[in-house]
Amino acid sequence: MKPAWSQYGKIAFLFDYVNLQAKFPAGQPGYAYAEMAQAFWEDYQASQDIGQACGKAVAYATAHADSLTYLGSDYHGLQSHIYKPDDVCPFKQASAKLAKFWVYSHYG
């Protein structure tokens, strides 16, 4: 049996995912982030492997590198962080233990 917070974390992620999809449909600014979230979520649902799902988000960011410009670049000033595709998901190579800790610390 999984701990209760684990199920809560999934529900919180799902809520955030649905909210992102609703706020940023195709053709709207921010749609790239909704697509990136979709790549992550669909893989995570199928595999239950957060590292693998992060790989999908990173692959999306690699294929759509222009979507990272608005997160940080010279667009925000010279001291802004320049995001790279690997920055979009911290668990690409993460262990399940670290991922569960992060979920617990952010979602209860």
C-alpha positions as YAML, in Angstrom:
chain: A
units: angstrom
residues:
- id: 1
  name: MET
  ca: [0.00, 0.00, 0.00]
- id: 2
  name: LYS
  ca: [1.37, 3.42, -0.94]
- id: 3
  name: PRO
  ca: [1.55, 6.21, 1.64]
- id: 4
  name: ALA
  ca: [-1.39, 8.64, 1.59]
- id: 5
  name: TRP
  ca: [0.83, 11.59, 0.63]
- id: 6
  name: SER
  ca: [1.89, 9.73, -2.48]
- id: 7
  name: GLN
  ca: [-1.71, 9.59, -3.68]
- id: 8
  name: TYR
  ca: [-2.23, 13.22, -2.66]
- id: 9
  name: GLY
  ca: [0.84, 14.22, -4.66]
- id: 10
  name: LYS
  ca: [-0.59, 12.59, -7.77]
- id: 11
  name: ILE
  ca: [-3.92, 14.34, -7.26]
- id: 12
  name: ALA
  ca: [-2.15, 17.69, -6.80]
- id: 13
  name: PHE
  ca: [-0.10, 17.10, -9.94]
- id: 14
  name: LEU
  ca: [-3.25, 16.16, -11.85]
- id: 15
  name: PHE
  ca: [-5.00, 19.32, -10.64]
- id: 16
  name: ASP
  ca: [-2.05, 21.46, -11.77]
- id: 17
  name: TYR
  ca: [-1.91, 19.63, -15.11]
- id: 18
  name: VAL
  ca: [-5.64, 20.06, -15.83]
- id: 19
  name: ASN
  ca: [-5.44, 23.71, -14.81]
- id: 20
  name: LEU
  ca: [-2.49, 24.31, -17.13]
- id: 21
  name: GLN
  ca: [-4.28, 22.61, -20.03]
- id: 22
  name: ALA
  ca: [-7.41, 24.71, -19.45]
- id: 23
  name: LYS
  ca: [-5.56, 28.02, -19.21]
- id: 24
  name: PHE
  ca: [-3.30, 27.51, -22.22]
- id: 25
  name: PRO
  ca: [-5.13, 25.84, -25.14]
- id: 26
  name: ALA
  ca: [-3.61, 25.67, -28.63]
- id: 27
  name: GLY
  ca: [-2.92, 29.11, -30.05]
- id: 28
  name: GLN
  ca: [-2.53, 30.79, -26.66]
- id: 29
  name: PRO
  ca: [0.70, 32.09, -25.16]
- id: 30
  name: GLY
  ca: [1.89, 29.40, -22.79]
- id: 31
  name: TYR
  ca: [0.64, 26.51, -24.93]
- id: 32
  name: ALA
  ca: [4.19, 25.15, -25.22]
- id: 33
  name: TYR
  ca: [4.24, 24.66, -21.44]
- id: 34
  name: ALA
  ca: [0.90, 22.86, -21.56]
- id: 35
  name: GLU
  ca: [2.32, 20.56, -24.25]
- id: 36
  name: MET
  ca: [5.46, 19.97, -22.20]
- id: 37
  name: ALA
  ca: [3.32, 19.08, -19.18]
- id: 38
  name: GLN
  ca: [1.27, 16.73, -21.35]
- id: 39
  name: ALA
  ca: [4.42, 14.93, -22.54]
- id: 40
  name: PHE
  ca: [5.50, 14.50, -18.91]
- id: 41
  name: TRP
  ca: [2.08, 13.48, -17.56]
- id: 42
  name: GLU
  ca: [1.23, 10.94, -20.25]
- id: 43
  name: ASP
  ca: [4.57, 9.19, -19.85]
- id: 44
  name: TYR
  ca: [4.37, 9.26, -16.07]
- id: 45
  name: GLN
  ca: [0.87, 7.75, -16.11]
- id: 46
  name: ALA
  ca: [2.04, 4.93, -18.35]
- id: 47
  name: SER
  ca: [5.41, 4.23, -16.72]
- id: 48
  name: GLN
  ca: [5.08, 5.50, -13.11]
- id: 49
  name: ASP
  ca: [8.75, 6.45, -13.58]
- id: 50
  name: ILE
  ca: [9.33, 10.13, -12.83]
- id: 51
  name: GLY
  ca: [12.85, 10.08, -14.29]
- id: 52
  name: GLN
  ca: [11.59, 8.66, -17.57]
- id: 53
  name: ALA
  ca: [8.70, 11.15, -17.65]
- id: 54
  name: CYS
  ca: [11.17, 14.00, -17.06]
- id: 55
  name: GLY
  ca: [13.09, 12.71, -20.05]
- id: 56
  name: LYS
  ca: [9.97, 13.31, -22.15]
- id: 57
  name: ALA
  ca: [9.66, 16.89, -20.85]
- id: 58
  name: VAL
  ca: [13.34, 17.51, -21.56]
- id: 59
  name: ALA
  ca: [12.96, 16.05, -25.06]
- id: 60
  name: TYR
  ca: [10.04, 18.41, -25.68]
- id: 61
  name: ALA
  ca: [12.09, 21.38, -24.44]
- id: 62
  name: THR
  ca: [14.98, 20.33, -26.68]
- id: 63
  name: ALA
  ca: [12.70, 20.19, -29.71]
- id: 64
  name: HIS
  ca: [11.09, 23.53, -28.78]
- id: 65
  name: ALA
  ca: [14.05, 25.42, -27.31]
- id: 66
  name: ASP
  ca: [12.43, 28.78, -28.14]
- id: 67
  name: SER
  ca: [9.85, 28.07, -25.41]
- id: 68
  name: LEU
  ca: [12.59, 28.49, -22.80]
- id: 69
  name: THR
  ca: [13.29, 32.08, -23.82]
- id: 70
  name: TYR
  ca: [10.44, 33.47, -21.76]
- id: 71
  name: LEU
  ca: [11.56, 31.62, -18.63]
- id: 72
  name: GLY
  ca: [14.90, 33.35, -18.57]
- id: 73
  name: SER
  ca: [17.26, 34.92, -21.04]
- id: 74
  name: ASP
  ca: [18.57, 38.34, -21.95]
- id: 75
  name: TYR
  ca: [14.85, 39.06, -22.34]
- id: 76
  name: HIS
  ca: [14.79, 39.49, -18.55]
- id: 77
  name: GLY
  ca: [18.12, 41.28, -18.22]
- id: 78
  name: LEU
  ca: [21.75, 40.36, -18.24]
- id: 79
  name: GLN
  ca: [21.69, 38.60, -14.86]
- id: 80
  name: SER
  ca: [18.79, 36.31, -15.71]
- id: 81
  name: HIS
  ca: [19.35, 32.56, -15.70]
- id: 82
  name: ILE
  ca: [19.59, 31.14, -19.23]
- id: 83
  name: TYR
  ca: [17.48, 28.00, -19.16]
- id: 84
  name: LYS
  ca: [18.52, 24.86, -20.99]
- id: 85
  name: PRO
  ca: [16.27, 21.89, -21.75]
- id: 86
  name: ASP
  ca: [17.71, 19.88, -18.84]
- id: 87
  name: ASP
  ca: [16.51, 22.61, -16.46]
- id: 88
  name: VAL
  ca: [12.80, 21.97, -17.08]
- id: 89
  name: CYS
  ca: [12.61, 18.84, -14.94]
- id: 90
  name: PRO
  ca: [14.84, 18.10, -11.95]
- id: 91
  name: PHE
  ca: [14.22, 14.34, -11.92]
- id: 92
  name: LYS
  ca: [15.60, 13.20, -15.27]
- id: 93
  name: GLN
  ca: [18.20, 11.11, -13.48]
- id: 94
  name: ALA
  ca: [16.56, 11.17, -10.07]
- id: 95
  name: SER
  ca: [16.03, 8.24, -7.82]
- id: 96
  name: ALA
  ca: [12.49, 7.37, -6.80]
- id: 97
  name: LYS
  ca: [13.38, 8.24, -3.19]
- id: 98
  name: LEU
  ca: [14.43, 11.79, -4.11]
- id: 99
  name: ALA
  ca: [11.37, 12.26, -6.32]
- id: 100
  name: LYS
  ca: [9.02, 11.15, -3.52]
- id: 101
  name: PHE
  ca: [10.75, 13.53, -1.11]
- id: 102
  name: TRP
  ca: [10.24, 16.43, -3.53]
- id: 103
  name: VAL
  ca: [6.58, 15.55, -4.08]
- id: 104
  name: TYR
  ca: [6.02, 15.26, -0.34]
- id: 105
  name: SER
  ca: [7.76, 18.58, 0.41]
- id: 106
  name: HIS
  ca: [5.75, 20.45, -2.25]
- id: 107
  name: TYR
  ca: [2.36, 18.76, -2.08]
- id: 108
  name: GLY
  ca: [2.02, 17.59, 1.49]
...
